[in-house]
Amino acid sequence: MGAGPAGLMAAEALAQAGLRVVVCDAMPSPARKFLMAGRGGLNLTHSTPMPRFLDAYGDAAARLAPFIAAFGPDGLRGWCHALGQETFVGSSGRVFPRAMKASPLLRAWLGRLAALGVEVRARHRWTGWEGAALRFATPAGDAVLAPRVAVLACGGASWPRLGSDGAWAGWVGGCAPFAPANMGFSVRWSEGFRARFAGAPLKRVRLRAPGFDAMGEALVTAAGIEGGLVYAASATLRGLAPVTVALDLRPDLDLAALRARLGGGALSLANRLRRAGLAPVAIGLVQEAVRGGAARDDLAGLVKALPLRLEAPMGLERAISSAGGLGWDAVDDSLMLRGRPGVFAAGEMLDWEAPTGGWLLTACFATGRAAGLAAARFAAAPCGDG
Ligand SMILES: Cc1cc2nc3c(=O)[nH]c(=O)nc-3n(C[C@H](O)[C@H](O)[C@H](O)COP(=O)(O)OP(=O)(O)OC[C@H]3O[C@@H](n4cnc5c(N)ncnc54)[C@H](O)[C@@H]3O)c2cc1C
């Protein structure tokens, strides 16, 4: 169920084990979120070595570890290469296919699956259980499938218009509520700032907040602030907003050096900030803060710790991923649903979250493969009871 990275990986494992495989997806074509992920450069995985790689999964690291040990960053890269898609490690340690996009990889993968006899049924929306079988809404009306084994890989609940709407949580027990993950935050910009700077990148800034301190890039949007650094802070800040964070707009200069660069008070605020090398958007941010009441007598202090009030997390509809989903207590160590023999779950449907940087897809591929292999073993067992 679900023709995303996790479902297709499960299908590959099942088909290679010799089973006849049907992949049902609600959408008119497969892997829409995967294709969307490739739009800004498909970040497949990360080169951070084990065991540090696993730290990114927080509380879920121990449950995900065996699946990622079996098929982790190296396995994933080898799998891509076998599909004719070379990969490379970017300067930040992130791993991308040379083509950067998802479409060539997906095309080659679907070709391999078709050669293995995997049938993809589009516009087949899973709508619930019919006893032990699965009920679907299809263009030809309702249908019921009773496969020997099933892998559920319906994704999380972010970007629902790409297919993963989380509706399945209504009939699959043991789900933690969904929350946006790797999302931006809304900010009340002034009209002038919004009109001038929406879409402007904030390069190399440092963000400090309770429980978070890191450098990176952010992006000013019409509604607020997004980008890698904000996504990295999002799990920490999600429950705290509205919250005021501190932005260091010149993290490469210490206070004394910045004070020297800013010069004396004879110049206008904008000119002093320009002299200190601040980009127009960063100058705009300082001016916003001053308009909002921030004291300007210690300008260097303000540039090093600019208060920015994040009003609320952006919603699931534009979050990169979601937290919540099928709880780890609802599945056994082989990812089989407790109380539903022969039904397995994989991918973002499971309750884990991770930062951007390739950790999301790595866990989806790893759990998809593990669930497919476990389902194949279950199907091959003499009594079908594993
Ligand atoms: C803009 C964006 C950029 C991203 N960039 C990256 C990146 O660079 N690196 C990275 O690691 N991750 C990235 N991600 C996250 C990554 O794409 C997801 O984590 C991954 O696609 C999840 O895989 P999945 O197979 O679990 O679920 P999905 O890819 O969501 O696939 C689930 C499938 O199930 C189908 N489905 C859902 N419900 C039903 C139902 N009831 N019946 C039938 N079918 C159903 C859906 O139509 C969908 O095709 C990005 C996400 C977004 C939105």
Ligand as a Chemical Component Dictionary entry (heavy atoms), coordinates in Angstrom:
data_LIG
# 
_chem_comp.id                   LIG 
_chem_comp.type                 NON-POLYMER 
_chem_comp.pdbx_formal_charge   0 
_chem_comp.three_letter_code    LIG 
# 
loop_
_chem_comp_atom.comp_id 
_chem_comp_atom.atom_id 
_chem_comp_atom.alt_atom_id 
_chem_comp_atom.type_symbol 
_chem_comp_atom.charge 
_chem_comp_atom.model_Cartn_x 
_chem_comp_atom.model_Cartn_y 
_chem_comp_atom.model_Cartn_z 
_chem_comp_atom.pdbx_ordinal 
LIG C1  C1  C 0 9.187  19.370 -0.421 1  
LIG C2  C2  C 0 9.799  18.145 0.171  2  
LIG C3  C3  C 0 11.166 17.922 0.032  3  
LIG C4  C4  C 0 11.751 16.788 0.611  4  
LIG N1  N1  N 0 13.086 16.595 0.429  5  
LIG C5  C5  C 0 13.671 15.521 1.002  6  
LIG C6  C6  C 0 15.060 15.248 0.821  7  
LIG O1  O1  O 0 15.749 15.937 0.044  8  
LIG N2  N2  N 0 15.603 14.196 1.502  9  
LIG C7  C7  C 0 14.874 13.384 2.307  10 
LIG O2  O2  O 0 15.435 12.463 2.930  11 
LIG N3  N3  N 0 13.530 13.559 2.435  12 
LIG C8  C8  C 0 12.922 14.608 1.818  13 
LIG N4  N4  N 0 11.575 14.775 1.944  14 
LIG C9  C9  C 0 10.798 13.790 2.726  15 
LIG C10 C10 C 0 10.562 12.483 1.936  16 
LIG O3  O3  O 0 10.083 12.804 0.644  17 
LIG C11 C11 C 0 9.538  11.603 2.682  18 
LIG O4  O4  O 0 10.028 11.352 3.978  19 
LIG C12 C12 C 0 9.321  10.278 1.953  20 
LIG O5  O5  O 0 8.781  10.484 0.661  21 
LIG C13 C13 C 0 8.350  9.390  2.732  22 
LIG O6  O6  O 0 8.297  8.165  2.065  23 
LIG P1  P1  P 0 7.093  7.146  2.319  24 
LIG O7  O7  O 0 7.230  6.088  1.272  25 
LIG O8  O8  O 0 7.054  6.740  3.729  26 
LIG O9  O9  O 0 5.770  8.006  2.058  27 
LIG P2  P2  P 0 5.305  8.882  0.800  28 
LIG O10 O10 O 0 6.445  9.243  -0.057 29 
LIG O11 O11 O 0 4.485  9.950  1.383  30 
LIG O12 O12 O 0 4.410  7.880  -0.020 31 
LIG C14 C14 C 0 3.180  7.383  0.505  32 
LIG C15 C15 C 0 2.306  6.956  -0.646 33 
LIG O13 O13 O 0 1.131  6.367  -0.084 34 
LIG C16 C16 C 0 0.018  6.817  -0.816 35 
LIG N5  N5  N 0 -1.159 6.753  0.059  36 
LIG C17 C17 C 0 -1.411 7.447  1.194  37 
LIG N6  N6  N 0 -2.589 7.090  1.714  38 
LIG C18 C18 C 0 -3.095 6.144  0.900  39 
LIG C19 C19 C 0 -4.292 5.366  0.909  40 
LIG N7  N7  N 0 -5.209 5.506  1.878  41 
LIG N8  N8  N 0 -4.490 4.484  -0.090 42 
LIG C20 C20 C 0 -3.572 4.321  -1.093 43 
LIG N9  N9  N 0 -2.435 5.019  -1.146 44 
LIG C21 C21 C 0 -2.191 5.925  -0.154 45 
LIG C22 C22 C 0 0.357  8.218  -1.240 46 
LIG O14 O14 O 0 -0.379 8.604  -2.393 47 
LIG C23 C23 C 0 1.861  8.126  -1.500 48 
LIG O15 O15 O 0 2.147  7.846  -2.868 49 
LIG C24 C24 C 0 10.961 15.874 1.348  50 
LIG C25 C25 C 0 9.582  16.090 1.459  51 
LIG C26 C26 C 0 9.001  17.209 0.876  52 
LIG C27 C27 C 0 7.519  17.416 1.024  53 
# 
loop_
_chem_comp_bond.comp_id 
_chem_comp_bond.atom_id_1 
_chem_comp_bond.atom_id_2 
_chem_comp_bond.value_order 
_chem_comp_bond.pdbx_ordinal 
LIG C1  C2  SING 1  
LIG C2  C3  SING 2  
LIG C2  C26 DOUB 3  
LIG C3  C4  DOUB 4  
LIG C4  N1  SING 5  
LIG C4  C24 SING 6  
LIG N1  C5  DOUB 7  
LIG C5  C6  SING 8  
LIG C5  C8  SING 9  
LIG C6  O1  DOUB 10 
LIG C6  N2  SING 11 
LIG N2  C7  SING 12 
LIG C7  O2  DOUB 13 
LIG C7  N3  SING 14 
LIG N3  C8  DOUB 15 
LIG C8  N4  SING 16 
LIG N4  C9  SING 17 
LIG N4  C24 SING 18 
LIG C9  C10 SING 19 
LIG C10 O3  SING 20 
LIG C10 C11 SING 21 
LIG C11 O4  SING 22 
LIG C11 C12 SING 23 
LIG C12 O5  SING 24 
LIG C12 C13 SING 25 
LIG C13 O6  SING 26 
LIG O6  P1  SING 27 
LIG P1  O7  DOUB 28 
LIG P1  O8  SING 29 
LIG P1  O9  SING 30 
LIG O9  P2  SING 31 
LIG P2  O10 DOUB 32 
LIG P2  O11 SING 33 
LIG P2  O12 SING 34 
LIG O12 C14 SING 35 
LIG C14 C15 SING 36 
LIG C15 O13 SING 37 
LIG C15 C23 SING 38 
LIG O13 C16 SING 39 
LIG C16 N5  SING 40 
LIG C16 C22 SING 41 
LIG N5  C17 SING 42 
LIG N5  C21 SING 43 
LIG C17 N6  DOUB 44 
LIG N6  C18 SING 45 
LIG C18 C19 SING 46 
LIG C18 C21 DOUB 47 
LIG C19 N7  SING 48 
LIG C19 N8  DOUB 49 
LIG N8  C20 SING 50 
LIG C20 N9  DOUB 51 
LIG N9  C21 SING 52 
LIG C22 O14 SING 53 
LIG C22 C23 SING 54 
LIG C23 O15 SING 55 
LIG C24 C25 DOUB 56 
LIG C25 C26 SING 57 
LIG C26 C27 SING 58 
# 
